Amino acid sequence: MPVVTILQGPRDVELKRDLVARITDAFVDAYKIPAETVQVWITETPADSWAAAGKLIADS
């Protein structure tokens, strides 16, 4: 059973639904497995708890 973990900033639920469907379809197509065996975990991190290039994303 594949488990896909996504770490990202907050996104709209409709965007997440679309992403999860596309990821699931990709595994079904590539591995020839049932969609029911694919799990996608989304962890959202607020902009004040994430940094890149030495700066908080919230300060960008």
Secondary structure, DSSP 8 states (H G I E B T S, - for coil): --EEEEEES---HHHHHHHHHHHHHHHHHHH---GGG-EEEEEE--GGG-EETTEEGGG-
